[in-house]
């Protein structure tokens, strides 16, 4: 969990925490009121789908995309610097770091950028039905 606080007025080394006495914590709700939003990276590990293709380019580091096959079994895809992947709209997937604990990835879009993840179950979306139809026609 991220932690935030009002700083003291000290002119000491800026690398120090600068916590005032008494402590003056700042909540995530307070941060959101000034336009600062926080997400925990683990949200990417939550199984989800998108209504548009997800195109990712790995700029630095490495990690894993996990995707579901036609039998709902996980397939792990190792990604590293220079790799690019396209996940079709409607496919259940997730992402996690590998043991290097670092990745810098770029999301690319075709058309208007939209990035909304729908956690499973999300079978009611037309994108999911279209993907399942694609699977039934192409996967043996």
Phi, psi and omega in degrees: 000135177290151178232136179223152179204158172289138182278155171283175183265013183296147175257018178295181178316121182294348179281349179282161184295329181056048174277133177281163173246117358285162181300143178234080183294153177239127183278164175298326178296318178297319179297319182296331179293339177253015174087011179259122182240147185231137174227144175274133184302335181299344179300332179289339180276347174290129181296130185205175172223167175237158178273357176228165178299144174254116179247121181234138175239127182271113181278320181209157175076202185199163179185189183233134164261131173251130179232154179267138174273186184295338178264012177070024177263147181283138169242128180261132180241114178282131181236141177217176183313130179093349179277147174227143182221147172239123175255126184292151174306138176092353179274133174286134182203174175203167180225144174214154173291160170264194185292348176288341178059031179207133171209143171234112185236150177247135174264128179252148182233151169253118183082209183293125179295122175225128179222091176234126177262135177247110182292150179293137006275138178218035185288348184280351181282140177305326179299324178292316179298319179295320179294318179296323176296316176303313179300316183294335181268338188245333185262129180268000000 
